[in-house]
């Protein structure tokens, strides 16, 4: 027999020495005792049960002894026998030998409050990255940007109406204190802690609010707001700005600012359509003498089919109608509009040839649609006036800026067929 084979035989004998066997048997005995101890643990208390604490302490002590014995050489054969006993039981019944890993499980549970935020932050960062990558390839849905800036206008006006000093919000966080405005906190620029961000329902638009300087009575009498893409997206989208006048400007690089989310052109088109109604009533009277005269706002859809999807009579309130305002690249139906305005028809003569219109923002069933705070008055000559106060707009209010910029939009000229109203 070679010396190598002799050395291997002696090594095997050492491993099967009485010390090794003691360690092996101790592993089996202690494991069975630990199973009995863990069996008395109250499942409702878990690791907080005294029996569980004792068992974990014993298990941790044995684990430490095994490591130290193997590394130092003192009691190594007993420790090796103990480890082999654990491995043998793990081979036969993995769940039985699993009690020796419980200290690690308990340590994870005890330190979870410390490392959970780190894991959550890492997961959140990955979620943000994937969301930004997906959104950067999308076309910007400007309808959601215009709805958002209208919502900020509404909440700022609501805050002022409830404030004892008649002041606009002092800070951006004050907007969330108004009923139906709490969700604005989720899309505020820089508020990365919001849990509703970076999901499929997050369209990527963020808003910021800057109050004007306070006056001597500590009132904020003005503000400016901005709606833009989340900086993570890095796409070339329009930017939207507004102020206490309730106007919304669209800002595109290399182009002059233009007012959007405004029903002025839609109201002008509706007025031109209403001018056709007297002639339509005369035709119907000649064809159906007993039918009687129809209300102007009820018949205007048949006179102007191009209003389909944008206008509807407010039945049963036949003196009012509703006109929806669409954004670019959207169908423009009532379910997909930036804003909806209630229109009131005010005839000045029996035949309805001379009339006026009032329009005010109207809440709709879709909570995502917001109409801002501007109110409009269409005078007999076709001029459109705008007000932002609590009451209806009148002819004494300033002329709509859109009419000043494009006089032909609001001039009193012959009716013509135009595209469906939109922003």
Secondary structure, 3 states (H helix, E strand, C coil): CCHHHHHHHHHHHHHCCHHHHHHHHHHHHHHHHHHHHHHCCCCCCHHHCHHHHHHHHHHHHHHHHHHHHHHHCCCHHHHHHHHHHHHHHHHHCHHHHHHHHHHHHHHHHHHHHHHHHHHHHHHHHHHHHHHHHHHHCCCCCHHHHHHHHHHHHHHHHHHHHHCCCCCCCCCHHHHHHCCCCHHHHHHECCCCCCCCCCCCCCCCEEEEEEECCECCCCCECCEEEEEEECCCCCCCCCEEEEECCCCEEEECCCCCCEECCCCHHHHHHHHHHHCCHHHHHHHHHHHCCCCCCCCHHHHHHHHCHHHCCCEEECCCCCCEEEEEEECCCCCCCHHHCCEEEEEEEEECCCCCCCEEEEEEECCCCCCCCCCCCCEEEECCCCCEEEECCCCCCCCCCCECHHHHHCHHHHCCCCCCCCCCCEC
